């Protein structure tokens, strides 16, 4: 059986979710580095041959090619039987948290991190807005995790792997995980799972090099 191929780069938390899932499931996979910061995803060749949306991650499993991290996590969970609840109600709850993650928990923070930490832009009204919204989303997850070790049920699911996408990056842009005690304990539990690796250990492209023309 051929290993999975993951189009990714080290700074992408969306790609990290998938790489982490592959590791936690003990699956053979290889990384295909995408030079995002020097414009690879914006090329016509990438959009034609890899992903019309011009994004990572993209997972290749034989003849099958999948994009969007939530879709990929669901596919891998169903393929392996790992990290999904056994009942339909639990699976709906997993979907609810993944949608919350994509809409709020990750989206605000990832944009803030990109602007402030990776691109080095100064603070402004937009960064302040994004930080406020990111902190509010973190507070929602923190409150939920005060009563539960994991987001859905008593064991980790792809909902946890999804929300963990940007938790372990050192670039925090003023949104500090330790300010949310239940969330920080949860992050520790995920990091203790067999096979866990930090994003910069798991994917290529670190340290960051950006072309002067970007």
MDTraj code that builds the backbone (N, CA, C; nanometers):
import mdtraj as md
import numpy as np

residues = "UNK UNK UNK UNK UNK UNK UNK UNK UNK UNK UNK UNK UNK UNK UNK UNK UNK UNK UNK UNK UNK UNK UNK UNK UNK UNK UNK UNK UNK UNK UNK UNK UNK UNK UNK UNK UNK UNK UNK UNK UNK UNK UNK UNK UNK UNK UNK UNK UNK UNK UNK UNK UNK UNK UNK UNK UNK UNK UNK UNK UNK UNK UNK UNK UNK UNK UNK UNK UNK UNK UNK UNK UNK UNK UNK UNK UNK UNK UNK UNK UNK UNK UNK UNK UNK UNK UNK UNK UNK UNK UNK UNK UNK UNK UNK UNK UNK UNK UNK UNK UNK UNK UNK UNK UNK UNK UNK UNK UNK UNK UNK UNK UNK UNK UNK UNK UNK UNK UNK UNK UNK UNK UNK UNK UNK UNK UNK UNK UNK UNK UNK UNK UNK UNK UNK UNK UNK UNK UNK UNK UNK UNK UNK UNK UNK UNK UNK UNK UNK UNK UNK UNK UNK UNK UNK UNK UNK UNK UNK UNK UNK UNK UNK UNK UNK UNK UNK UNK UNK UNK UNK UNK UNK UNK UNK UNK UNK UNK UNK UNK UNK UNK UNK UNK UNK UNK UNK UNK UNK UNK UNK UNK UNK UNK UNK UNK UNK UNK UNK UNK UNK UNK UNK UNK UNK UNK UNK UNK UNK UNK UNK UNK UNK UNK".split()
xyz = np.array([
    [0.0848, -0.1195, 0.0000],
    [0.0000, 0.0000, 0.0000],
    [0.0881, 0.1240, 0.0000],
    [0.0637, 0.2147, -0.0941],
    [0.1425, 0.3366, -0.1030],
    [0.1131, 0.4268, 0.0156],
    [0.2154, 0.4992, 0.0631],
    [0.1901, 0.5924, 0.1732],
    [0.1035, 0.7088, 0.1274],
    [0.0340, 0.7659, 0.2218],
    [-0.0382, 0.8894, 0.1936],
    [0.0620, 0.9982, 0.1571],
    [0.0193, 1.0922, 0.0735],
    [0.0993, 1.2097, 0.0417],
    [0.0239, 1.3321, 0.0914],
    [0.0921, 1.4149, 0.1677],
    [0.0299, 1.5350, 0.2220],
    [0.1008, 1.6587, 0.1696],
    [0.0275, 1.7422, 0.0968],
    [0.0774, 1.8729, 0.0544],
    [0.0660, 1.9670, 0.1747],
    [0.1797, 2.0214, 0.2181],
    [0.1800, 2.0949, 0.3437],
    [0.3011, 2.1862, 0.3537],
    [0.3000, 2.2719, 0.4546],
    [0.4187, 2.3474, 0.4935],
    [0.4099, 2.3722, 0.6435],
    [0.5255, 2.3914, 0.7059],
    [0.5355, 2.3838, 0.8512],
    [0.4511, 2.4858, 0.9256],
    [0.4305, 2.6032, 0.8679],
    [0.3595, 2.7101, 0.9391],
    [0.2082, 2.6963, 0.9338],
    [0.1571, 2.6004, 0.8579],
    [0.0127, 2.5856, 0.8409],
    [-0.0478, 2.4947, 0.9478],
    [-0.1270, 2.5542, 1.0357],
    [-0.1983, 2.4745, 1.1340],
    [-0.3055, 2.3874, 1.0721],
    [-0.3608, 2.4324, 0.9599],
    [-0.4597, 2.3500, 0.8903],
    [-0.3952, 2.2217, 0.8394],
    [-0.2736, 2.2322, 0.7871],
    [-0.2017, 2.1130, 0.7441],
    [-0.1544, 2.0311, 0.8636],
    [-0.1172, 2.0998, 0.9726],
    [-0.0700, 2.0285, 1.0921],
    [-0.1762, 1.9337, 1.1467],
    [-0.3019, 1.9756, 1.1443],
    [-0.4084, 1.8869, 1.1909],
    [-0.4009, 1.7515, 1.1217],
    [-0.3862, 1.7564, 0.9908],
    [-0.3864, 1.6331, 0.9120],
    [-0.2591, 1.5532, 0.9375],
    [-0.1439, 1.6209, 0.9391],
    [-0.0179, 1.5524, 0.9683],
    [-0.0234, 1.4860, 1.1051],
    [-0.0802, 1.5562, 1.2030],
    [-0.0918, 1.4997, 1.3372],
    [-0.1840, 1.3777, 1.3376],
    [-0.2943, 1.3870, 1.2670],
    [-0.3863, 1.2734, 1.2579],
    [-0.3161, 1.1517, 1.1974],
    [-0.2398, 1.1737, 1.0920],
    [-0.1667, 1.0634, 1.0292],
    [-0.0699, 0.9994, 1.1286],
    [-0.0007, 1.0816, 1.2058],
    [0.0938, 1.0298, 1.3046],
    [0.0227, 0.9555, 1.4168],
    [-0.0844, 1.0136, 1.4688],
    [-0.1565, 0.9510, 1.5797],
    [-0.2187, 0.8178, 1.5394],
    [-0.2524, 0.8059, 1.4113],
    [-0.3098, 0.6805, 1.3612],
    [-0.2025, 0.5809, 1.3181],
    [-0.0758, 0.6214, 1.3248],
    [0.0323, 0.5325, 1.2863],
    [0.0371, 0.5010, 1.1383],
    [-0.0056, 0.5949, 1.0551],
    [-0.0119, 0.5721, 0.9112],
    [0.1170, 0.6159, 0.8428],
    [0.1533, 0.5446, 0.7383],
    [0.2702, 0.5831, 0.6582],
    [0.2319, 0.6993, 0.5676],
    [0.3120, 0.8041, 0.5693],
    [0.2819, 0.9199, 0.4857],
    [0.4105, 0.9942, 0.4522],
    [0.4036, 1.0703, 0.3462],
    [0.5168, 1.1527, 0.3067],
    [0.4685, 1.2947, 0.2822],
    [0.5539, 1.3894, 0.3186],
    [0.5201, 1.5310, 0.3015],
    [0.5661, 1.5792, 0.1651],
    [0.4803, 1.6540, 0.0998],
    [0.5178, 1.7238, -0.0223],
    [0.5157, 1.8726, 0.0136],
    [0.6352, 1.9326, 0.0273],
    [0.6449, 2.0712, 0.0705],
    [0.5822, 2.1656, -0.0316],
    [0.4979, 2.2546, 0.0168],
    [0.4360, 2.3587, -0.0654],
    [0.4966, 2.4925, -0.0249],
    [0.5568, 2.5611, -0.1184],
    [0.6266, 2.6870, -0.0899],
    [0.5265, 2.8029, -0.0893],
    [0.4408, 2.8017, 0.0092],
    [0.3306, 2.8972, 0.0178],
    [0.3793, 3.0416, 0.0207],
    [0.4802, 3.0695, 0.1018],
    [0.5223, 3.2076, 0.1229],
    [0.5920, 3.2668, 0.0016],
    [0.6299, 3.1836, -0.0919],
    [0.6840, 3.2337, -0.2179],
    [0.5872, 3.2112, -0.3336],
    [0.4594, 3.1911, -0.2994],
    [0.3542, 3.2007, -0.3993],
    [0.3111, 3.0739, -0.4706],
    [0.3557, 2.9548, -0.4249],
    [0.3236, 2.8345, -0.5006],
    [0.1740, 2.8092, -0.5119],
    [0.0985, 2.8313, -0.4056],
    [-0.0448, 2.8001, -0.4103],
    [-0.1224, 2.8951, -0.5005],
    [-0.0608, 3.0066, -0.5378],
    [-0.1287, 3.1022, -0.6247],
    [-0.1018, 3.0757, -0.7731],
    [-0.0186, 2.9793, -0.8019],
    [0.0148, 2.9518, -0.9418],
    [-0.0981, 2.8748, -1.0105],
    [-0.1088, 2.8939, -1.1394],
    [-0.2094, 2.8207, -1.2156],
    [-0.1816, 2.6712, -1.2135],
    [-0.0545, 2.6330, -1.2118],
    [-0.0201, 2.4907, -1.2090],
    [-0.0698, 2.4252, -1.0803],
    [-0.0525, 2.4925, -0.9668],
    [-0.0991, 2.4357, -0.8394],
    [-0.2513, 2.4240, -0.8385],
    [-0.3179, 2.5286, -0.8822],
    [-0.4646, 2.5260, -0.8835],
    [-0.5179, 2.4219, -0.9817],
    [-0.4476, 2.4002, -1.0893],
    [-0.4907, 2.3019, -1.1889],
    [-0.4622, 2.1586, -1.1431],
    [-0.3451, 2.1363, -1.0883],
    [-0.2996, 2.0002, -1.0635],
    [-0.3188, 1.9523, -0.9201],
    [-0.3304, 2.0463, -0.8261],
    [-0.3358, 2.0061, -0.6850],
    [-0.4681, 2.0438, -0.6198],
    [-0.5004, 2.1726, -0.6174],
    [-0.6210, 2.2167, -0.5476],
    [-0.6710, 2.3468, -0.6102],
    [-0.7869, 2.3408, -0.6699],
    [-0.8423, 2.4585, -0.7362],
    [-0.8642, 2.5748, -0.6408],
    [-0.8734, 2.5467, -0.5100],
    [-0.8939, 2.6527, -0.4120],
    [-0.7645, 2.7242, -0.3767],
    [-0.6512, 2.6712, -0.4223],
    [-0.5230, 2.7341, -0.3931],
    [-0.4855, 2.7284, -0.2472],
    [-0.5058, 2.6128, -0.1838],
    [-0.4833, 2.5995, -0.0405],
    [-0.4115, 2.4690, -0.0085],
    [-0.3576, 2.4628, 0.1137],
    [-0.3203, 2.3380, 0.1779],
    [-0.4115, 2.3251, 0.2997],
    [-0.4292, 2.2030, 0.3504],
    [-0.3672, 2.0778, 0.3089],
    [-0.4415, 2.0120, 0.1927],
    [-0.3680, 1.9246, 0.1251],
    [-0.4268, 1.8324, 0.0289],
    [-0.3703, 1.6948, 0.0608],
    [-0.4584, 1.5973, 0.0756],
    [-0.4162, 1.4606, 0.1040],
    [-0.4435, 1.3741, -0.0174],
    [-0.3430, 1.2981, -0.0572],
    [-0.3566, 1.2059, -0.1691],
    [-0.3493, 1.0638, -0.1142],
    [-0.4533, 0.9861, -0.1438],
    [-0.4595, 0.8452, -0.1055],
    [-0.4869, 0.7651, -0.2318],
    [-0.3801, 0.7188, -0.2956],
    [-0.3962, 0.6502, -0.4228],
    [-0.4498, 0.7452, -0.5278],
    [-0.5648, 0.7105, -0.5861],
    [-0.6257, 0.7952, -0.6883],
    [-0.7136, 0.9046, -0.6282],
    [-0.7321, 0.9012, -0.4974],
    [-0.8204, 0.9966, -0.4308],
    [-0.7409, 1.1175, -0.3833],
    [-0.7959, 1.2361, -0.4062],
    [-0.7339, 1.3603, -0.3624],
    [-0.8373, 1.4401, -0.2845],
    [-0.8020, 1.4783, -0.1620],
    [-0.8950, 1.5477, -0.0738],
    [-0.8353, 1.6786, -0.0256],
    [-0.9200, 1.7813, -0.0139],
    [-0.8785, 1.9076, 0.0463],
    [-0.9780, 1.9452, 0.1552],
    [-0.9433, 2.0493, 0.2310],
    [-1.0146, 2.0966, 0.3492],
    [-0.9894, 2.0011, 0.4669],
    [-0.9285, 2.0547, 0.5714],
    [-0.8817, 1.9709, 0.6812],
    [-0.9942, 1.8946, 0.7502],
    [-1.1108, 1.9570, 0.7662],
    [-1.2214, 1.8863, 0.8311],
    [-1.2662, 1.7654, 0.7523],
    [-1.2719, 1.7785, 0.6210],
    [-1.3083, 1.6663, 0.5340],
    [-1.2034, 1.5558, 0.5441],
    [-1.0765, 1.5949, 0.5440],
    [-0.9684, 1.4963, 0.5501],
    [-0.9696, 1.4239, 0.6837],
    [-0.9884, 1.4967, 0.7927],
    [-0.9946, 1.4323, 0.9243],
    [-1.1081, 1.3310, 0.9300],
    [-1.2240, 1.3687, 0.8787],
    [-1.3380, 1.2775, 0.8770],
    [-1.3071, 1.1534, 0.7933],
    [-1.2443, 1.1726, 0.6795],
    [-1.2089, 1.0603, 0.5922],
    [-1.1132, 0.9644, 0.6630],
    [-1.0093, 1.0192, 0.7258],
    [-0.9116, 0.9336, 0.7926],
    [-0.9721, 0.8625, 0.9133],
    [-1.0592, 0.9322, 0.9859],
    [-1.1235, 0.8693, 1.1018],
    [-1.2095, 0.7508, 1.0587],
    [-1.2858, 0.7687, 0.9525],
    [-1.3712, 0.6601, 0.9048],
    [-1.2899, 0.5479, 0.8414],
    [-1.1785, 0.5825, 0.7779],
    [-1.0938, 0.4812, 0.7138],
    [-1.0223, 0.3950, 0.8175],
    [-0.9805, 0.4579, 0.9280],
    [-0.9022, 0.3865, 1.0285],
    [-0.9837, 0.3377, 1.1476],
    [-1.1006, 0.3979, 1.1684],
    [-1.1794, 0.3645, 1.2865],
    [-1.1317, 0.4344, 1.4124],
    [-1.0445, 0.5330, 1.3983],
    [-0.9899, 0.6051, 1.5137],
    [-1.0477, 0.7459, 1.5233],
    [-1.0628, 0.7921, 1.6478],
    [-1.0950, 0.9317, 1.6783],
    [-1.2335, 0.9756, 1.6310],
    [-1.3287, 0.8830, 1.6283],
    [-1.4691, 0.9154, 1.6066],
    [-1.5532, 0.8488, 1.7149],
    [-1.6579, 0.9177, 1.7642],
    [-1.7496, 0.8532, 1.8570],
    [-1.8228, 0.7366, 1.7896],
    [-1.8746, 0.6482, 1.8709],
    [-1.9451, 0.5315, 1.8177],
    [-2.0898, 0.5606, 1.7789],
    [-2.1468, 0.6688, 1.8318],
    [-2.2880, 0.6955, 1.8099],
    [-2.3079, 0.8200, 1.7234],
    [-2.4253, 0.8296, 1.6634],
    [-2.4564, 0.9391, 1.5719],
    [-2.4610, 1.0732, 1.6435],
    [-2.5127, 1.0747, 1.7647],
    [-2.5188, 1.2003, 1.8400],
    [-2.3788, 1.2549, 1.8652],
    [-2.2876, 1.1651, 1.9010],
    [-2.1501, 1.2069, 1.9235],
    [-2.0848, 1.2587, 1.7969],
    [-2.1169, 1.1972, 1.6839],
    [-2.0581, 1.2423, 1.5567],
    [-2.1113, 1.3801, 1.5175],
    [-2.2372, 1.4060, 1.5478],
    [-2.2902, 1.5406, 1.5219],
    [-2.2199, 1.6429, 1.6100],
    [-2.1927, 1.6052, 1.7341],
    [-2.1237, 1.6960, 1.8252],
    [-1.9807, 1.7226, 1.7773],
    [-1.9148, 1.6215, 1.7241],
    [-1.7822, 1.6400, 1.6650],
    [-1.7897, 1.7408, 1.5507],
    [-1.8886, 1.7255, 1.4648],
    [-1.9054, 1.8184, 1.3528],
    [-1.9309, 1.9597, 1.4028],
    [-2.0087, 1.9737, 1.5087],
    [-2.0388, 2.1053, 1.5657],
    [-1.9102, 2.1755, 1.6094],
    [-1.8215, 2.1030, 1.6755],
    [-1.6974, 2.1636, 1.7221],
    [-1.6015, 2.1920, 1.6072],
    [-1.6001, 2.1079, 1.5056],
    [-1.5141, 2.1345, 1.3902],
    [-1.5603, 2.2604, 1.3170],
    [-1.6920, 2.2780, 1.3045],
    [-1.7440, 2.3992, 1.2424],
    [-1.7130, 2.5226, 1.3273],
    [-1.7263, 2.5107, 1.4589],
    [-1.6887, 2.6203, 1.5484],
    [-1.5406, 2.6530, 1.5329],
    [-1.4598, 2.5501, 1.5233],
    [-1.3161, 2.5701, 1.5062],
    [-1.2864, 2.6481, 1.3790],
    [-1.3409, 2.6014, 1.2681],
    [-1.3118, 2.6649, 1.1399],
    [-1.3670, 2.8070, 1.1318],
    [-1.4805, 2.8305, 1.1948],
    [-1.5443, 2.9613, 1.1858],
    [-1.4870, 3.0616, 1.2855],
    [-1.4490, 3.0145, 1.4049],
    [-1.4098, 3.1082, 1.5101],
    [-1.2772, 3.0742, 1.5772],
    [-1.2643, 2.9533, 1.6305],
    [-1.1494, 2.9215, 1.7158],
    [-1.0180, 2.9356, 1.6405],
    [-1.0122, 2.8819, 1.5201],
    [-0.8899, 2.8919, 1.4403],
    [-0.8881, 3.0158, 1.3519],
    [-1.0003, 3.0495, 1.2914],
    [-0.9965, 3.1527, 1.1857],
    [-0.9443, 3.2862, 1.2362],
    [-0.9915, 3.3318, 1.3499],
    [-0.9461, 3.4610, 1.4012],
    [-0.7990, 3.4555, 1.4419],
    [-0.7631, 3.3497, 1.5152],
    [-0.6250, 3.3420, 1.5619],
    [-0.5272, 3.3232, 1.4467],
    [-0.5596, 3.2362, 1.3521],
    [-0.4675, 3.2092, 1.2417],
    [-0.4412, 3.3355, 1.1595],
    [-0.5455, 3.4146, 1.1368],
    [-0.5282, 3.5389, 1.0619],
    [-0.4430, 3.6378, 1.1409],
    [-0.4686, 3.6483, 1.2700],
    [-0.3902, 3.7364, 1.3565],
    [-0.2429, 3.6942, 1.3573],
    [-0.2178, 3.5671, 1.3752],
    [-0.0803, 3.5155, 1.3780],
    [-0.0083, 3.5446, 1.2472],
    [-0.0772, 3.5224, 1.1368],
    [-0.0160, 3.5464, 1.0066],
    [0.0235, 3.6932, 0.9913],
    [-0.0676, 3.7824, 1.0262],
    [-0.0415, 3.9252, 1.0104],
    [0.0716, 3.9728, 1.1009],
    [0.0610, 3.9397, 1.2294],
    [0.1497, 3.9996, 1.3290],
    [0.2832, 3.9269, 1.3392],
    [0.2789, 3.7938, 1.3398],
    [0.4002, 3.7167, 1.3646],
    [0.4737, 3.6774, 1.2371],
    [0.4014, 3.6277, 1.1372],
    [0.4686, 3.5761, 1.0178],
    [0.5004, 3.6851, 0.9163],
    [0.4118, 3.7810, 0.9030],
    [0.4374, 3.8916, 0.8095],
    [0.4971, 4.0139, 0.8775],
    [0.4925, 4.0178, 1.0101],
    [0.5540, 4.1279, 1.0832],
    [0.4830, 4.2600, 1.0680],
    [0.3532, 4.2581, 1.0439],
    [0.2784, 4.3827, 1.0332],
    [0.2562, 4.4419, 1.1723],
    [0.2472, 4.5715, 1.1783],
    [0.2272, 4.6388, 1.3058],
    [0.0855, 4.6204, 1.3591],
    [0.0691, 4.6546, 1.4846],
    [-0.0627, 4.6480, 1.5464],
    [-0.1532, 4.7566, 1.4888],
    [-0.2792, 4.7226, 1.4702],
    [-0.3762, 4.8182, 1.4191],
    [-0.5153, 4.7770, 1.4654],
    [-0.6175, 4.8435, 1.4160],
    [-0.7532, 4.8121, 1.4589],
    [-0.7921, 4.6692, 1.4225],
    [-0.7481, 4.6224, 1.3072],
    [-0.7828, 4.4866, 1.2660],
    [-0.7183, 4.3832, 1.3564],
    [-0.5899, 4.3995, 1.3887],
    [-0.5249, 4.3024, 1.4766],
    [-0.5896, 4.3015, 1.6149],
    [-0.6283, 4.4188, 1.6639],
    [-0.6963, 4.4262, 1.7937],
    [-0.8313, 4.3551, 1.7880],
    [-0.9045, 4.3735, 1.6788],
    [-1.0329, 4.3049, 1.6618],
    [-1.0142, 4.1537, 1.6583],
    [-0.9186, 4.1076, 1.5784],
    [-0.8947, 3.9638, 1.5659],
    [-0.8534, 3.9026, 1.6994],
    [-0.7693, 3.9735, 1.7758],
    [-0.7250, 3.9218, 1.9045],
    [-0.8426, 3.9115, 2.0025],
    [-0.9281, 4.0103, 2.0014],
    [-1.0458, 4.0056, 2.0886],
    [-1.1350, 3.8875, 2.0540],
    [-1.1582, 3.8655, 1.9255],
    [-1.2434, 3.7544, 1.8840],
    [-1.1773, 3.6196, 1.9115],
    [-1.0464, 3.6120, 1.8908],
    [-0.9756, 3.4866, 1.9195],
    [-0.9824, 3.4534, 2.0680],
    [-0.9615, 3.5533, 2.1517],
    [-0.9682, 3.5290, 2.2964],
    [-1.1084, 3.4865, 2.3384],
    [-1.2094, 3.5425, 2.2763],
    [-1.3470, 3.5025, 2.3084],
    [-1.3720, 3.3577, 2.2702],
    [-1.3207, 3.3155, 2.1546],
    [-1.3373, 3.1761, 2.1116],
    [-1.2605, 3.0819, 2.2039],
    [-1.1410, 3.1209, 2.2447],
    [-1.0644, 3.0396, 2.3390],
    [-1.1403, 3.0255, 2.4707],
    [-1.2061, 3.1321, 2.5142],
    [-1.2818, 3.1281, 2.6391],
    [-1.3984, 3.0301, 2.6299],
    [-1.4625, 3.0212, 2.5138],
    [-1.5716, 2.9248, 2.4944],
    [-1.5203, 2.7823, 2.5110],
    [-1.4098, 2.7516, 2.4439],
    [-1.3536, 2.6168, 2.4541],
    [-1.3056, 2.5889, 2.5959],
    [-1.2453, 2.6877, 2.6600],
    [-1.1960, 2.6698, 2.7965],
    [-1.3105, 2.6369, 2.8924],
    [-1.4208, 2.7080, 2.8801],
    [-1.5349, 2.6824, 2.9678],
    [-1.5885, 2.5409, 2.9460],
    [-1.5989, 2.4986, 2.8206],
    [-1.6475, 2.3643, 2.7903],
    [-1.5547, 2.2584, 2.8502],
    [-1.4251, 2.2811, 2.8419],
    [-1.3280, 2.1824, 2.8874],
    [-1.3099, 2.1813, 3.0385],
    [-1.3705, 2.2746, 3.1084],
    [-1.3683, 2.2701, 3.2540],
    [-1.4447, 2.1496, 3.3080],
    [-1.5383, 2.0994, 3.2277],
    [-1.6207, 1.9860, 3.2725],
    [-1.5901, 1.8574, 3.1973],
    [-1.4901, 1.8599, 3.1102],
    [-1.4642, 1.7433, 3.0259],
    [-1.3169, 1.7405, 2.9863],
    [-1.2581, 1.6216, 2.9853],
    [-1.1184, 1.6095, 2.9459],
    [-1.0988, 1.6355, 2.7970],
    [-1.2006, 1.6008, 2.7174],
    [-1.1945, 1.6196, 2.5732],
    [-1.3233, 1.6868, 2.5266],
    [-1.3256, 1.7306, 2.4030],
    [-1.4387, 1.8101, 2.3557],
    [-1.5675, 1.7306, 2.3458],
    [-1.5568, 1.6034, 2.3059],
    [-1.6758, 1.5192, 2.2886],
    [-1.6504, 1.3847, 2.3555],
    [-1.7236, 1.3570, 2.4607],
    [-1.7077, 1.2283, 2.5271],
    [-1.5820, 1.2219, 2.6124],
    [-1.5418, 1.0991, 2.6455],
    [-1.4314, 1.0798, 2.7389],
    [-1.3016, 1.0366, 2.6714],
    [-1.2942, 1.0521, 2.5395],
    [-1.1708, 1.0198, 2.4687],
    [-1.1536, 1.1176, 2.3523],
    [-1.0319, 1.1327, 2.3033],
    [-1.0094, 1.2310, 2.1967],
    [-1.0767, 1.1912, 2.0663],
    [-1.1204, 1.2918, 1.9934],
    [-1.1817, 1.2719, 1.8625],
    [-1.1177, 1.3696, 1.7637],
    [-1.1633, 1.3626, 1.6391],
    [-1.1108, 1.4568, 1.5406],
    [-1.1508, 1.6008, 1.5728],
    [-1.2485, 1.6205, 1.6593],
    [-1.2780, 1.7568, 1.7045],
    [-1.1588, 1.8124, 1.7814],
    [-1.1008, 1.7320, 1.8686],
    [-0.9823, 1.7752, 1.9439],
    [-0.8649, 1.7993, 1.8503],
    [-0.8458, 1.7097, 1.7546],
    [-0.7339, 1.7254, 1.6614],
    [-0.7514, 1.8515, 1.5774],
    [-0.8756, 1.8830, 1.5420],
    [-0.9016, 2.0047, 1.4659],
    [-0.8670, 2.1292, 1.5479],
    [-0.9169, 2.1385, 1.6697],
    [-0.8897, 2.2569, 1.7516],
    [-0.7428, 2.2668, 1.7914],
    [-0.6714, 2.1560, 1.7880],
    [-0.5292, 2.1577, 1.8235],
    [-0.4413, 2.2134, 1.7126],
    [-0.5004, 2.2449, 1.5976],
    [-0.4217, 2.2831, 1.4813],
    [-0.3221, 2.3953, 1.5042],
    [-0.3611, 2.4987, 1.5784],
    [-0.2722, 2.6131, 1.5985],
    [-0.2283, 2.6298, 1.7438],
    [-0.2630, 2.5365, 1.8301],
    [-0.2353, 2.5485, 1.9727],
    [-0.0866, 2.5421, 2.0054],
    [-0.0111, 2.4634, 1.9306],
    [0.1270, 2.4336, 1.9699],
    [0.2315, 2.5208, 1.8998],
    [0.1879, 2.6159, 1.8204],
    [0.2841, 2.7052, 1.7567],
    [0.3373, 2.8066, 1.8585],
    [0.4669, 2.8388, 1.8491],
    [0.5229, 2.9354, 1.9446],
    [0.4797, 3.0791, 1.9181],
    [0.4376, 3.1098, 1.7948],
    [0.3951, 3.2463, 1.7623],
    [0.2510, 3.2653, 1.8109],
    [0.2346, 3.3405, 1.9196],
    [0.1038, 3.3491, 1.9833],
    [0.0321, 3.4819, 1.9586],
    [0.1025, 3.5864, 1.9179],
    [0.0399, 3.7158, 1.8855],
    [-0.0497, 3.7679, 1.9974],
    [-0.0097, 3.7385, 2.1210],
    [-0.0847, 3.7897, 2.2347],
    [-0.2010, 3.7042, 2.2789],
    [-0.2211, 3.5888, 2.2176],
    [-0.3264, 3.4954, 2.2607],
    [-0.2553, 3.3762, 2.3238],
    [-0.2484, 3.3762, 2.4560],
    [-0.1643, 3.2824, 2.5290],
    [-0.2498, 3.1677, 2.5826],
    [-0.2143, 3.0468, 2.5457],
    [-0.2929, 2.9298, 2.5856],
    [-0.2994, 2.9175, 2.7373],
    [-0.1894, 2.9493, 2.8060],
    [-0.1835, 2.9345, 2.9519],
    [-0.2790, 3.0281, 3.0252],
    [-0.3321, 3.1274, 2.9549],
    [-0.4327, 3.2154, 3.0165],
    [-0.5667, 3.1445, 3.0319],
    [-0.5781, 3.0265, 2.9743],
    [-0.7025, 2.9490, 2.9773],
    [-0.6696, 2.8121, 3.0366],
    [-0.6804, 2.7978, 3.1703],
    [-0.6279, 2.6792, 3.2388],
    [-0.6836, 2.5460, 3.1891],
    [-0.8142, 2.5381, 3.1663],
    [-0.8717, 2.4120, 3.1192],
    [-0.8244, 2.3793, 2.9791],
    [-0.8133, 2.4815, 2.8955],
    [-0.7637, 2.4628, 2.7596],
    [-0.6180, 2.4181, 2.7618],
    [-0.5394, 2.4758, 2.8508],
    [-0.3983, 2.4379, 2.8617],
    [-0.3844, 2.2929, 2.9084],
    [-0.4668, 2.2510, 3.0025],
    [-0.4615, 2.1102, 3.0474],
    [-0.5004, 2.0165, 2.9336],
    [-0.6027, 2.0552, 2.8587],
    [-0.6439, 1.9764, 2.7424],
    [-0.5309, 1.9660, 2.6402],
    [-0.4623, 2.0767, 2.6142],
    [-0.3501, 2.0742, 2.5205],
    [-0.2419, 1.9777, 2.5680],
    [-0.2212, 1.9716, 2.6968],
    [-0.1260, 1.8770, 2.7525],
    [-0.1696, 1.7331, 2.7324],
    [-0.2990, 1.7077, 2.7454],
    [-0.3484, 1.5716, 2.7233],
    [-0.3310, 1.5295, 2.5777],
    [-0.3577, 1.6211, 2.4853],
    [-0.3388, 1.5879, 2.3436],
    [-0.1911, 1.5628, 2.3155],
    [-0.1039, 1.6451, 2.3715],
    [0.0398, 1.6307, 2.3487],
    [0.0958, 1.5026, 2.4102],
    [0.0222, 1.4433, 2.5035],
    [0.0666, 1.3185, 2.5673],
    [0.0239, 1.1944, 2.4885],
    [-0.0556, 1.2115, 2.3831],
    [-0.1003, 1.0961, 2.3052],
    [0.0179, 1.0332, 2.2313],
    [0.0218, 0.8999, 2.2232],
    [0.1310, 0.8336, 2.1507],
    [0.1358, 0.8780, 2.0047],
    [0.2529, 0.9186, 1.9612],
    [0.2695, 0.9637, 1.8234],
    [0.2655, 1.1141, 1.8060],
    [0.2297, 1.1891, 1.9116],
    [0.2208, 1.3344, 1.8988],
    [0.3572, 1.3953, 1.8666],
    [0.3571, 1.4923, 1.7778],
    [0.4753, 1.5725, 1.7487],
    [0.4311, 1.7169, 1.7289],
    [0.5196, 1.8091, 1.7618],
    [0.4919, 1.9507, 1.7398],
    [0.4994, 1.9820, 1.5903],
    [0.4316, 2.0886, 1.5474],
    [0.4237, 2.1160, 1.4033],
    [0.5580, 2.1353, 1.3353],
    [0.6514, 2.2047, 1.4008],
    [0.7793, 2.2296, 1.3348],
    [0.8691, 2.1056, 1.3337],
    [0.8298, 2.0022, 1.4067],
    [0.8995, 1.8741, 1.3993],
    [0.8399, 1.7837, 1.2911],
    [0.7198, 1.8145, 1.2500],
    [0.6412, 1.7199, 1.1715],
    [0.6366, 1.7530, 1.0227],
    [0.6482, 1.8809, 0.9882],
    [0.6304, 1.9220, 0.8489],
    [0.7488, 2.0057, 0.8015],
    [0.7770, 2.0051, 0.6727],
    [0.8911, 2.0804, 0.6188],
    [0.8588, 2.2284, 0.6000],
    [0.9658, 2.3100, 0.5949],
    [0.9483, 2.4507, 0.5634],
    [0.9797, 2.5448, 0.6777],
    [1.0452, 2.4959, 0.7826],
    [1.0853, 2.5812, 0.8942],
    [1.2373, 2.5725, 0.9083],
    [1.3078, 2.6821, 0.9241],
    [1.2580, 2.8185, 0.9427],
    [1.2020, 2.8799, 0.8150],
    [1.1254, 2.9825, 0.8362],
    [1.0552, 3.0479, 0.7255],
    [1.1498, 3.1321, 0.6416],
    [1.1421, 3.1144, 0.5105],
    [1.2189, 3.1967, 0.4173],
    [1.1198, 3.2539, 0.3168],
    [1.1138, 3.3865, 0.3099],
    [1.0220, 3.4529, 0.2176],
    [1.1031, 3.5275, 0.1112],
    [1.0640, 3.5112, -0.0120],
    [1.1336, 3.5811, -0.1190],
    [1.1193, 3.7312, -0.1026],
    [1.2224, 3.8069, -0.1398],
    [1.2194, 3.9518, -0.1235],
    [1.1102, 4.0156, -0.2106],
    [1.0687, 3.9467, -0.3154],
    [0.9696, 4.0035, -0.4061],
    [0.8273, 3.9861, -0.3567],
    [0.8076, 3.9094, -0.2482],
    [0.6704, 3.8833, -0.2012],
    [0.6101, 4.0107, -0.1458],
])
top = md.Topology()
chain = top.add_chain()
for i, resn in enumerate(residues, 1):
    res = top.add_residue(resn, chain, resSeq=i)
    for name in ("N", "CA", "C"):
        top.add_atom(name, md.element.get_by_symbol(name[0]), res)
traj = md.Trajectory(xyz[None], top)
